[in-house]
Amino acid sequence: MKKNLFAIFFFIISSALILNAQSTTLHIPLNFLKAYEKQTRSFDGKPGKNYWQNKADYYIRAEVFPKERKLIGEETIVYYNNSPDTLNRIVVKLLTDIYKKGNMRDYQIPPDAVNDGMELQSIVYNDVNIGISDRRDSSYREGTNLFIKLPKQLLPEEKAELKFKWSCIIPDKAQIRMGAYDSTSMFIAYWFPQIAVYDDIDGWDVINYTGNTETYNDFGNYEVELTVPKNFVVWATGVLQNPEEVFSEKILQKFKKAYASDEIVKIIEEQDYKNGNITLNKEKLTYKFKAEYVPDFAFALSNHYLWDGSSLVVDSNSGRRAFISAVYKPESKDFYQVAEIARKTIESFSNHIPGYPYPYPSMTVFNGQGGMEFPMMCNNSSTEDLRATVHLTSHEICHTYFPFFMGINERKYAWMDEGWATMLPFDFQAENAEGYDPRARNASGYNEIGGTDRDLPPMIPAYQMRGSSYRNASYRRAAAAYEFLRNMLGDELFKKCLHEYINRWNGKHPAPYDFFFTFNEVARQNLNWYWKAWFFDPKYPDISIKEFHQKRNKLEIKIFNNGGLPLPVKLTATFDDGTSELIYKAEADIWKNGEQEKIIRLNSKKKIVKLELGNRQIPDVNFENNLYVVK
């Protein structure tokens, strides 16, 4: 009994010490500390016992007029205040207001791309008409936000109903992540009034959308009806509910076949358009979609795009399938392979790394412009290089996990999704694009600005960064940190930590410390030395060979960490007989105790004439000091 009491006492003391270390060795801002004090989050990385999250149900009907590039919509939102707070206002995002006259933008756009933003015809809150004024003590618009002063407070555990009628223009110039790509083909996102996030850290998210950083959304259920002219097909977030009401019999049968097929089915081919039998013969068609518990809704339409589809078992335990599509213009030659690339991507993500079943019922890769992700939808350019197509497709699909399944705040911490979407596809990209080394590409990009005043720690809020600083912190530096963490922990432990993080926080809103503390707890290691260096400190990648001595068979090599980042150490020796080999390898935890210098002692029967430190996959801003030639 005494042994058991001692074990319990030891566990309690150890846990307290670990939690204290978690909370003190990393800088935690006051707004985060309040969440821990209120126990909405916990120092072991789990959602706290008082964790809460608001949500909404969206019922939307909209009609698109392609010729005018205009959308007219009406919606009913049921908003649930699950917070312990009484709300005096509700913040609504009007993201198409990025094109509104007078609003800030991170990009210069042509004068004729500027418009009046979202035109609101009516706003009704619980049967009370809401008027908009310029006064801050009433309801008003500012940037891409609409602030609604409530006629009656919304109490905890109460729900409210909001109704909107609005219209907006689909941009054909300066298409920021969405737009019209020809007269009848469009990818439409950021198109409806959407309730902003109210969370336990910042309250209302009132950061304006200015183009560079993306967004932050609560989870909701969507029932959406989209009306388009005859002969148009619509693809969207969620699952199409009425295919028999829109497709011709021939297309309907191919659509159903693709839904159950492991082979790629050509659902719509060029000949189908020539035959004129794509849709039912109606002047207008209404496509009805449902999407459950997703953070956003996007759709696309065209009257001449091709459509390839198949389905895939993404969860072997349940047999659950996902429907995977590629939708593209006939002249985009690379897109003829995208349905297969997308299928292989999702299979790899589900079974290899992250090794977590694809969480949604569908994925459509639409041939628009750029590379942009939405729940169950990607908006991707055509490319002329298979490597680029594989990279772009897998990167955007990876965003299904981060930020959508995980509810990331991309406005503040883009590295929590862009870093993962860069790193997790590394294996897949290297295996499916001959001659492509995504790790080396990432390291090379990091080297361009590493250690300069543009190399900012990722914990600086993303909306405060621009240009190369934003891209490096969010993509390159974060991806390298995840990659070296994986190598340091080993695949088994790394995936165990990652899966637990996903299990704890999917469908919620994880913040950086939830990620850090979950990995610490599951790995049973205090990794704060690693988090601090990679995410908080102005350190950079630069290690060098400082000294080298060889006496008979004994080697002594002094390695110096000039930049302070914990990087892997790999030493390749060239011998006097002309041969070369890797003589030493250590992962990033070689630097865990904070030393700036390491002495490596080895044995070698051969005489060394040259030593090289690192490789193309490890970022290093100065390769000149990585080479030691024996004179």
TIKETI-869691 format. One record per residue (C-alpha): x, y, z; residue in one letter. Coordinates in steps of 0.05 Angstrom, whole numbers, plus 5000, padded with zeros to 4 digits. Example, Ala and Ser with C-alpha at 12.3 -4.5 7.8 and 13.67 -1.06 7.14 Angstrom:
2
524649105156A527349795143S
This chain:
631
500050005000M505850475017K508850334949K502250514915N501751154956L508851334938F507451204864A501251644866I505052194903F510852144854F505952184794F502452804823I509053164837I511852974769S505553214734S505653864772A512953984753L511553824680I505554284678L509454834712N515054754661A509954774605Q507055424629S513455794646T518855624595T514755874535L512256584533H504656574539I501057224524P495857474573L489857324529N492056594527F493456564602L486256784615K483856174577A488055724622Y485556084684E478355974661K480155244645Q477755274573T484655004556R489554604597S497154554603F497053824582D494554034513G487453784521K481154214515P479654454585G473754224625K470354894610N471954904536Y466355184493W465255364421Q459755724384N456655474319K451555644266A446755314217D446455624148Y440555574101Y442455924036I439056023969R442856383914A442456483840E448456623795V447857023731F454256853693P453357373638K453057933689E457857583738R452857713792K450357303851L443857453887I442557083952G438457024015E440056634077E437656464146T442956344200I441456024267V447056234313Y448355854378Y451656224436N455055654473N459656144509S458856354582P458557074558D452657534545T453457824474L451558544460N453558504387R454757994332I460358074282V459057844210V464357744157K463058054089L469257804055L467458033985T468358734014D475758644000I473858943932Y469859513963K472060223950K476360504006G478059834038N485259614051M488459074008R495158744010D495358733934Y494659283883Q488659153838I486359503775P481660093786P476059743748D476559143795A474159583853V466659553866N461459683919D462859023955G457058633983M450559003973E445958854032L438558924015Q436058724084S438358474152I433558184203V435457964273Y430157564309N424657904268D427658604280V430058984219N437159234227I439359874195G446660054180I449660724198S456461044204D455861094279R459660604322R454260604376D449560274326S450459744271S455959924222Y460859654170R468359724174E473259374128G470658674115T466658654180N459458814196L458158984269F450858864289I448659194353K443558724383L436659004401P436658504458K442658164490Q444057444469L444857054533L449156434544P445955804516E441156214475E440556204399K438856764350A436356784279E439357254228L436657354157K440357694100F438757874029K444658103988W448158113921S455458133899C459758153837I464357573819I471057883800P473957753731D480258173746K484758123807A481457463827Q483757403898I482956653911R476456633871M473156933810G470856853738A476056523694Y472156573629D465156813612S461856183640T466755863688S467456113759M469955903827F465856273879I468256353951A467656864007Y460857003978W455757014035F454957364102P458256914153Q458456984229I465457134254A468756694307V467556874379Y472656474420D475556384489D482156744472I480357384435D472757434437G470457664369W475257584311D475158274281V481558234239I479958484170N481058054109Y486058424065T488257874019G494857604046N492757194107T486656774099E481056674149T478356364213Y471556034216N466955694265D464055024246F456954984220G451854584180N450154824111Y444054704067E445155084003V440955143939E444655433879L440755633817T444255703750V442155743677P440855123636K446854703614N450954923674F453954433724V455454623796V460754313841W460954493915A462854353987T458953774014G454553253979V449753383921L442753193945Q438853193880N442952943821P436752643788E433553343786E439353653747V443053143705F440952793642S440152043649E446851893615K450852363661I446852133722L448851413709Q456151593700K455852023763F453051443803K458150973775K463851433795A461051473866Y462250723874A468250623828S475550523844D477050693772E476851393743I470251513707V469752053653K463152343679I463052923628I467152903564E467653383506E462952953465Q457553013518D457553773508Y457253673433K451253213441N447953723487G445653223539N449153433602I443253693643T435753633641L432354093592N430354653640K431355403634E434155413704K437254873747L437654853823T443154443854Y442154263927K448054113973F448853924045K455253974085A455453784158E459954114209Y464754474163V467955154171P466155454103D462555334037F465055463966A462555253897F464355283824A460455263758L461555193684S457954993620N464054693585H468854393637Y470453653636L469253223697W472952603720D471152233784G471951613826S471251413898S476151133949L475650754014V478951244062V477550874126D478850124123S475550014191N468750284171S469250214095G467550954088R468651234018R470251923992A468252173923F474252493888I473552943826S477653353778A473853903739V477654253684Y477754603617K479454153558P485954513541E488954403610S493053793592K495853673661D488853633691F487452983654Y491752663708Q489253063768V483552593787A488652033794E493652473830I488252713878A486051993890R493251773905K494252373950T488152223993I490051483996E497051684020S494552174072F489451664098S494351084104N501451354107H502852054133I499152334172P495951644169G489251924189Y482951764147P480852324101Y475252634143P470252884091Y465652554040P468352893978S473953283945M473553683880T479753983847V477354543803F481554843747N481255573764G487156013782Q492755993834G492355483888G487155553942M483555093989E476455064016F472754504051P472353934000M474454413944M480954653913C481755223863N488155053824N491755323763S493954883707S501554753705T506354533651E510454083696D508053433728L512253593790R508454253799A501753903789T503353373841V505853903889H499954373881L494653823884T497453483945S498854143982H491754403973E488453743990I492653704053C489154334078H483053884088T486353684154Y489454364170F485854844176P478954554161F478453924202F482454254257M479254954258G485755344255I486056094262N489956234198E489556984208R494056944268K497856284261Y498356094187A504255634205W499255174239M496254994172D501055214117E507054884150G503354224155W500754284083A507954384061T511153834103M506053264105L506053154028P513753114025F513752354020D508052333970F511152873925Q517952553924A514951873906E510152123852N514152663817A520452383787E526552823798G523053263849Y525853373919D520753783959P525153794021R530854103983A526154603951R523654804020N530654874048A532955283988S527155763998G528755834072Y536055974056N534156584015E532156994075I534356594135G537857034187G535857684153T531058194183D525557864141R526457194177D521157284231L519156774284P512556424265P509256624331M508757334307I501457374285P500957224210A496657834195Y502358274218Q507057984165M507358074090R511157824030G517157374039S516857444115S509857154116Y511556594067R517956394103N514856384173A508456044152S511055544101Y518555424099R520855504171R514755154199A515354574149A522654484167A520954484241A515653944231Y520253524187E526053534236F521253394293L518752774256R525852534245N527752684317M521852314348L521551754296G515551594254D511851174306E512151684363L511252274316F504851984287K502351794357K503152524378C500152794314L494152324318H492752514390E493053254371Y488153124315I483552704359N483453224414R482353834371W478753644307N472354044301G475054534352K479755134352H486854924372P491755484388A499355414384P500155204457Y495054644449D499554364395F505954464435F503254174500F499853584467T506353364434F510053464501N504953044538E504352474488V511852444474A513052474550R518452984535Q519053724550N520153974478L519754704497N527054794479W525154594408Y518755004404W522255624432K527955604382A523755454320W517455854334F519056414384F526356624376D529857014321P534556434308K536656194239Y539755584205P547355614203D551855074230I559255004212S565454584220I569954974266K575754504275E577953814252F583553364277H585552664256Q590952284293K591951584269R584851274271N581951794318K577652374292L575552994330E570753474296I568254114328K561354344303I558955044318F551655274316N552255994292N544756114281G542155764342G536655344308L536854604328P538454274261L540353564244P547853434238V550353014180K557652934164L560252644099T567652484092A571752434028T577851984037F584651994004D582651393961D577151823928G571251483963T566051844005S561051624058E556551904113L560551814176I556052144227Y548652294234K544852624291A537952914295E536053614320A536053394393D543653404392I542554144411W537154034464K541554264522N542754934490G550154854474E552755254416Q558554774404E559154024398K565353584395I564352944355I569452384365R569751814315L574351264291N576651194219S582050754189K582051184126K585351864119K580252424109I581752974059V575053334060K569153394107L562253654088E556853844137L549353794121G545853684054N540954014007R535053814050Q537654174112I537054934109P543555304120D544756024102V552255944093N554655304060F561755574055E563155434128N560254724120N566354504081L573054334113Y578854144066V584953844099V591254204077K
